[in-house]
Amino acid sequence: MTATKLSKEYVKQLKTQGEDAIKDALHPSQDSRVLTYVLHNLGRLPSNFNGTCFLPLIKHKHKNIRLLAVKNIGKLADVEFLDEMLAVVKNDDSTDVKREAVSSVGRMRNEKTIPALINILNNNDPKIVLQAIRALMIFRDSKEARHSVLQLKTHPNEIIQAVIEKEFSKTESLDRNKPKHPESPDYLINTVVHGNVLEILKSVPDESIHLTFTSPPYYNSRDYSTYQSYDEYLELLREVFQAVHRITKDGRFFVLNTSPIIIPRVSRQHSSKRYPIPFDIHPYLLDMGWEFIDDIIWLKPETSVKNRNAGFLQHRKPLAYKPNSTTEYIMVYRKQTHKLLDWNISQYDSQIVNSSKVLGKYETSNVWRIAPTTDKTHSAVFPAELCNRIIEFYSYELDLVFDPFAGAGTFGKSANNLSRYYFLTEIAKLYFDRIKEVLTQSKSFSPNVNQSFLTDAEFKKNAKRFEHGG
Ligand SMILES: C[S@@+](CC[C@H](N)C(=O)[O-])C[C@H]1O[C@@H](n2cnc3c(N)ncnc32)[C@H](O)[C@@H]1O
């Protein structure tokens, strides 16, 4: 057989001719391309196929041939091959081949494999251990298998820990008082509260919000914010995002827009100082139970940002290079859960799923080119396009979306335009009034739902009434 005659038809013929013909085609002396092609295209094996033709190939010098031979042995699901597969796990130098061998042991679905699989749990490669866990899950009724897998709860590898936690955690009891996933408490819907978000969130129940998108104050780089220290600033953000985590529904998203900022130098004798806000907040977010999902770069035209090049343009001296900051980070997190995204999506009826589909052209990369925008009152507002994308990609129609640092309320306006409800908080009266102006001017998608612009005290009263079922 020459490599050039290889075709699916040829492999089909081999299969109809029987095991001897396949054995010839898979003789270890065959050209590697033939072996790879035949092994790859064998598909379902004929019944009563004994599979011994694969055994010499599990020691072939080419990794891919060994891998395919092991895979084909897996299709036989025959415990007779257990020892050979265990020898591969022990001796092969490729992780992929070893993992495939553990998978083949799993496919045997035979209790005789349990002690061997338990032994593999001690392997020092987490990928091999994970494959053995998967195989042992089939025997979750076996005390021995269950006990051994559960012992890995404290395994140093985080993925192993998470898999065990998920597989063996008790199924959640149905809490009848918990609102359905698409629903939120009425008193939050289309509500804007004037006050400190930390205080306001104390009156918001757990798991009320579907999506949060926010741009927090830029430490002390704008006139509307004054913090005693960077630590005090980070602590405020930590507390707010911890509260946001509590009020976010299971498996839903938190999208954070920040960028490193510069505090200008005090005098020519000092340097300016740069604060890497997104990188400093990120570890806090992971700690409090947000799972990192994506980093999106918001890229602005260079003409729209402050020029820092004037000096370097003249002197051209290395070390004193200062690029113009044309980017901001849009960091996407999900509230950690065992549930898959499919679970979240399945909570909505098909009509909402259909009407929420993101149709037409959309940005496929993580670089979003969007020009900044201005507002007559607020000096740092979101462009509507940015809010629209976040809302469309990370929420469903009629969801409740939240911005704790609402500024001029741009996120609320976009939410309404895209048939989502909003909940906003803003500490500065000037900006709270601007939100009121912006939102009362825009036509509501749900005219039957009132808009509420409340003080913190009024909001707390509403929360109490809700708590007492009123
Ligand atoms: C960067 S701006 C947000 C602008 C907003 N994204 C927009 O499109 O208009 C941050 C806002 O957070 C507000 N803020 C700061 N600390 C706050 C707090 N503790 N509670 C509520 N709002 C706060 C500031 O007054 C400011 O308007």
The ligand as a Gaussian input file, in Angstrom:
#p B3LYP/6-31G(d) Opt

LIG

0 1
 C      -16.447000      57.208000      36.301000
 S      -17.909000      57.866000      36.900000
 C      -19.124000      56.880000      36.119000
 C      -19.661000      57.468000      34.865000
 C      -20.739000      56.597000      34.227000
 N      -20.200000      55.366000      33.752000
 C      -21.467000      57.317000      33.077000
 O      -21.558000      56.774000      31.974000
 O      -21.938000      58.430000      33.282000
 C      -17.992000      57.328000      38.558000
 C      -19.177000      57.846000      39.342000
 O      -19.215000      57.183000      40.610000
 C      -19.803000      58.096000      41.554000
 N      -19.471000      57.581000      42.906000
 C      -18.279000      57.661000      43.552000
 N      -18.352000      57.061000      44.759000
 C      -19.619000      56.580000      44.890000
 C      -20.303000      55.859000      45.901000
 N      -19.698000      55.513000      47.039000
 N      -21.582000      55.500000      45.686000
 C      -22.214000      55.843000      44.529000
 N      -21.625000      56.552000      43.534000
 C      -20.341000      56.904000      43.702000
 C      -19.160000      59.425000      41.184000
 O      -19.904000      60.505000      41.660000
 C      -19.130000      59.328000      39.657000
 O      -20.238000      59.950000      39.075000

